[in-house]
């Protein structure tokens, strides 16, 4: 089996496990059988997410060097791209700080609130924006990197779709009003 198929299958397995454990019916089943809910479930979900990502991450890291280079930047251009990568990391970190890292990881109970200020006043999904900037801003892009970044970006789009559905259900008209004013991922230039 070639590296592209293997990476796709490993990423698909991660996406399946990650999506399954995020689904309401699965959360209810775990609550009934293991009595995990709220922050305890979120911690379980977080702890499961890291090891379920390890196979595709490890495979990618080992095999990426064996695939052709699609893009190689140097000098000033490479520095600019690295600044974009740092900006992506900063956006991701700032949005986690704004919503609460401890809540995100499941270390404390989640406060059910609609965050619409700060970065969330510019885009509805700054974490995804930061992650996309971080992964794609690279001075060297190999073919296996491109495949992984495409798969991740598609999975982020699926995550946005699912999150939008959940937030609309949870916050109703308040979320719909917010959604009508603020773009999903690409900020408006004003």
N, C-alpha and C positions, 0 to 999 in steps of 0.2 A: 504494500500500500504506500502511495507516495505521501510526502510530507504535508501537502495541501489538504488531502482527504483526511489524513490522521488529525491534523490540527482542527479541521472543521468538525469532525466527529467529537473530539475532546471538548471543543468549545460548545458544541450542541448539547453534550451531556451536562456541562456546567449550567448552561442556560435553562435546560429542562429542570434540573434540581433547584436552581435559584428561583425560577418562576413557580414551580410547584409549591415550594415552601413559603412563597409570598401569597399564595392563593387563599382566599377566605375559607373555602371548604377544608383545606389542609390544616389551617390554623385551628378550625373548630374541632377537627379530628384529634389533633395533638392535645388540645385543651381537654377533651373528653378522656383520652387515654393516659396522658402524662401530667395533666393539671398544669400545663404551662400556658400562661396568658400574659398579655401586657408586656412589661419590660422583660420578664423572664423569657417569654417567647422571642422577643426581639433579640435578646442575647443569644439564645439558641440558634436563631436564624443567622446572626452575624458569625457565630463560631462555626457554623456549618458552611457558610459562604467561602471562607478562606481556604479550608482544605479541599472544597469542591472545585476551586479555581486552580489549585496547584498542578494537576496533571497537564492542563493546556498551557499554563505559564511555563512550567519546566520544559515541556516538549518544544515550545516556541523558542525558549532561550537556547536550548541545545541545537536545534535544527536551523535557526534563522541564518547563521553564518554560512550554511551550505547552499543558500538560495541566491539568485542573482540580485545585484544592486540595481534598483530602478532609478534612484536619485541620490546624488552625493553632492552636498554643498560644502563650501569651505570659506574661510575668511569672514568678511563682514556679513555676508548673507547667512552663514551658519550661526553667527552670533545673534542676528535678528530672530532667526527661527528659535534659538534657545531662549531668547527673551519671551517669545510667544509661549513656549513651553512653561516657563516660570510664571507667566501671567495666568495660564491655565491652572497650574498648581495653586496659585494664590486665590483665584476665584473659587476653586474647589474647597480650599481650606477656610476661606472667609464665609462661604455659604454653610459649611458644617458648623463653624463657630456661631453663626447667626441663628441657626435652628437648634443647636445644642448637640455637641459631640456625644455626651453621655447618653442622651436620649436616642441618638442615631444608633449607637452601639448596643443599646439595651441595658446600660448600667444604671439608669434611673427611669422612672415612669415617663412615658411620653405625654406631653401636654397637648391636648387636642386644640390647636389654634391654627388659624390661617395666617401665615406670615406673608405680608405684602409690602414690607418696607426694605430699605437697604438694597442689596443686590436683587431681591425679589420684586422690587419696584421697577427694575429694568428688564428682567426676564423671569418667567415663571419657573424655569428649571436651571438655575445657575450651576448646580452640581454637574449636570450633564454637559453644560457648556464648558465648564472647566475641564472635565474629563476628556471631552472631544479635542479641545485645544492641546491638552497635555499629550494625548497619544499621537495626534497627527503632526504636531510640530517637532519634526525630527530632521537633523541634518543629513542622515543617511537612511534611506528607505529601501529595504529589501523586499522581494516579492512575498515572502512569508509574513513580513510585517504588514504589508498592504492587505493581505487576506485577513489577518487578525484584526486590523483596525476597521476594515469594512464590516466584519462580523460584529465587532463591539459596537460600532455606530448603529448598525441595524438593531442590535439588542437594546441600545439606549433609546432608539425611536419606539420600540415596543414598550420599554419601561415608561416613557413619557405618556404613551397612549393609556397604559394601565393606571398610571398615577393620576392622569386627568380624570379618568372614569371614577376612581376611588374618591378623589377630592370633590368632584361634582356631586357625588352621592352623599358625601359626608357634610359638605358645607352649602350645598344647594345654590340659591340665588346669589349669595355672597361670592361664591367661587365663580359663577357664571359672569358676574359683573367684573370681577378681577380679570378673568380670562378675556373678556372683550376689550379691556384696556391695555393689557400687558402681553407682549409677544412671548411665545413659548421658549425660544432659545436664542434667536438672533435679535439683539437690542436694536431699537429704532434710533436712527440718527436724527437729533432735533437741534 
